[in-house]
């Protein structure tokens, strides 16, 4: 793996390509992510989220878009289905696409659709997108909405065990606190919080408490710091004058709490407003420079940029 190469835990580029009418292979000044800018930002792979996954139609539509994106030779993209694929992508100078669905309310409870999608390359799932579905309940964005206390259902338990068996990563970002703890109880494999920051710094329910971060570390899991302004700032506002260094403040916080093995980046690019100073996916260069500035060892920078996610791939995927 290239030194300081980045694996990004979450991008909504699929949706942005449609909404902003742009092509993945063309460098754009719109949005955050495309192939040329990923190259400039030294990003070798990312979790490409299909959003929303609230019903089967949305998942089918997103899956077709993702398959077409990977099949188009001009996009220089390939699926990452096993850890070795990363080296292949690097050698062929392609970007790695990790097939992720954000909220799987569209899955049937007999898990036929899940198994079919696994065969098409699905390697990571978020159980809900802050909503309530048959498998579990999500976190609310609104601090005034009381937390849903139902947690993971019996159908959700079967789904998590099937994910463990198939070799699909379970992502706890967007889950309610009760669901988070249930997933940790049920899953026999390490989990991720693909795009969640620290609640001690920015008190929104989408972020993880210190207790959750400790539990995630004990599970061998990884959290990807979310670059969304509203997930970074002490005042939780979405204004984009947030200093980009705030992202590294969150990395620092996790590193000081549980060590460097459990923190990574989950930008949420093309899905949320990020600090103006970060601009887009090329901003990873600034973040790496900031970690160097703060005296991080190269070993730790590599763990945070890609090593920690690769550890999860090796533990969870078959
Ligand atoms: Zn999200």
Boltz pocket constraint, residues with backbone or C-beta under 6 A from the ligand:
constraints:
  - pocket:
      binder: B
      contacts: [[A, 102], [A, 174], [A, 195], [A, 271]]
      max_distance: 6.0
